[in-house]
Amino acid sequence: MGKGKKGGRRLNKKQITELIYNLFEEQPNETFSYKQVFRALHLDTHPQRMLAINLMEEMAWDDYLSKVSDQSYRLNTKGQVQEGVFRRKANGKNSFLPDDGGKPVFVAERNSMFALDGDRVRVSFMARRQKHIKEAMVTEILSHARDTFVGQLKVERDYAFLITESNYFVHDIMVPKKKLKGGKTGDKAVVRITQWPSKESKNIVGEVVDVLGKTGDNTVEMHAILAKYGLPYRYPKVVEEAAEKISAEITAADYAEREDFRDVCTFTIDPKDAKDFDDALSIRQVSKGLWEVGVHIADVSHYVKEGSIIDREAEKRATSVYLVDRTIPMLPERLCNYICSLRPDEEKLCYSTIFVMDDKAEVKSWRLVHTVIRSNRRFAYEEVQAILEQNGVKEGTGEPAPPAPKGGYKGELADELITLDRLAKQLRAARFANGAVKFDSEELHFDIDAEGKPTSCYFKLSKDANKLIEEFMLLANRTVAESIGKVKKGQKAKTLPYRIHDAPDPTKLENLREFIVKFGYKLKTTGTKGAISRSLNALMDQSQGRREQKLIETVALRAMMKAKYSVHNIGHYGLAFDYYTHFTSPIRRYPDTMVHRLLTRYQAGGRSANKDHYEELCQHSSDMEQLAQNAERDSIKYKMVEFMGDKIGEEFDAHISGIQSYGIYCEIDENHCEGMVPMHDLDDDYYEFDERNYCLVGRRHHHKYQLGDAVRIKVARANIEKRQLDFELAD
């Protein structure tokens, strides 16, 4: 007898409800699609199926079921009390992010217990009201994400306040006058919270731990950005003193245990303003059609011993931070700019990957060795690019270099640079053929005067000179990762921090596929990783130079996951490498130093390191990398607003670079500065936000603002304190 009928009778609503309950209760860990439910319950008629769909929708509304996709559900096995992270929004639309990765849940301000952004909280889900969104109430703040905040002091007769730039708090922080540390009205200061809001008092009380200086001063503002993210803006004197005591002498023992590359043609290629040169390339021909290419990396771990005061500071920082006008180094200046830096005409200690390659850039053999090098020349990227172009090398092609002109190639070390460029292009072509994703990055740069004021703003494109270095660094990183991670069947790989990158979010990828159809493009969203990434690359190539190019690149990037560090290897999707790590920048990244130490240990026959300990270090490094990127973005925003501050009322051609429910972001075409046209300025209609199609649509006149559209804007406001640039649409 079929389940859709009972004794020959058609099932009623109550009976179908009971069958659905039983199905999900019996298999609590299974996800069921509509079709699977219909099949399992033998619901054969359209009315029965529609009734089942409506019932499952109601059960999801009541939190009995969890909606997995538009057409599938599973039993909700989560309790009504959960733990996770609180996210505070300036517009009052606060949310709770559960630890299990579930969807954000709305938390009204009255139910927030004054939790701050990033706090760990325990919540209780509230009874669901008909036709209302799911809500949670904070019942306990488990831990505060931070206890120090940056802002501007306002000193009154009897008390003082710290006014923060972001809406962290419902109220400003009160500071007792005796806890001001000399701070005055208008000073930027760092304040530590000494009393959090409670049932007895809603006030937040703090004490000044550092007065940064006058608001508007360039160094003060840059330090304020760093302090906002809890990043250091000074180097501890005791650590610098320890660095001063390190000897730069290369001993007889050092020479004896290292391979000597001092007489091999070697050079560095870096940005023109760089001071820390942590990688160098060497090249020599070993026989006809065979080249030995050395990727030489500063041997930081030789000088920075594990557990030392310098190492503890480097571990805490985890990365150098690159703001618009300055670098906040991971290592003391004596190490990063002098002892470890691979400066020209100085003998330096390195950890090197030495590759023997043929003319097709296929690696015939390689070795990992500690070396001594002597760089012959320090190049800036622009110099190398000029040499390549002067000698007729075509930008971006994998074609062999042209025959040498009479009298040889123009420029110092031109032969070597052209050979390396040719090999790099073949490595790059092989990488893309293997399924690497093709996103050419553009970086926003400012020219800064002596006072730190920006004088021009432009995008810096990655050219052949940059890609030459990139390909050999990728080769070194991949090869050393494979040497540890790729083991014979039955063997266990030793611990190593990997740089991992997961496959794109399937839902976002599907949204991209649906979105690009209207422009006439296709995209594979199922199949092997390689097939999907090759389809993405084809999309990038097809949209190149077309009006919608920027729009498609933006939407595609949003589908990509963030790369991070972990000892649990899942490969690197974007690069299409099964094994990948960071080995090539130990001066500015702590994971590279960890990798150097472990490789040295394993080469000496040492046992595998503690996985849990290194996973904690990986997590910390990933977190610090994210904070450094946030600080860099804030410094760019600050300089952008400062640069546009004297252009109020001027008009520019722009394009729509982002769309939110509260307004549209526009990027000026000539200088790439981005500002926002607030929604309240779009007063010709009532606009609705179509999140799926990245556009605003007028309800009455159906005018549409779409990501990528060309617009004419007028600069309306430049609020440097809030790092906010407001535009108006010009008539």
PyMOL commands that set and color helices and strands:
alter all, ss='L'
color gray80, all
select helices_A, chain A and resi 13-26+34-41+46-61+109-111+177-179+218-228+237-244+252-256+300-303+309-317+333-339+381-390+414-433+464-485+506-517+529-543+549-559+590-603+611-644+679-681
alter helices_A, ss='H'
color red, helices_A
select strands_A, chain A and resi 5-6+9-10+31-33+65-69+72-75+81-87+94-98+105-107+120-125+136-143+148-155+160-164+173-175+187-195+204-214+259-260+266-270+279-287+290-298+321-322+327-328+347-358+363-374+377-380+442-448+454-461+498-500+564-566+651-660+663-668+674-678+687-690+695-698+704-706+710-719+724-729
alter strands_A, ss='S'
color yellow, strands_A
deselect
rebuild
show_as cartoon
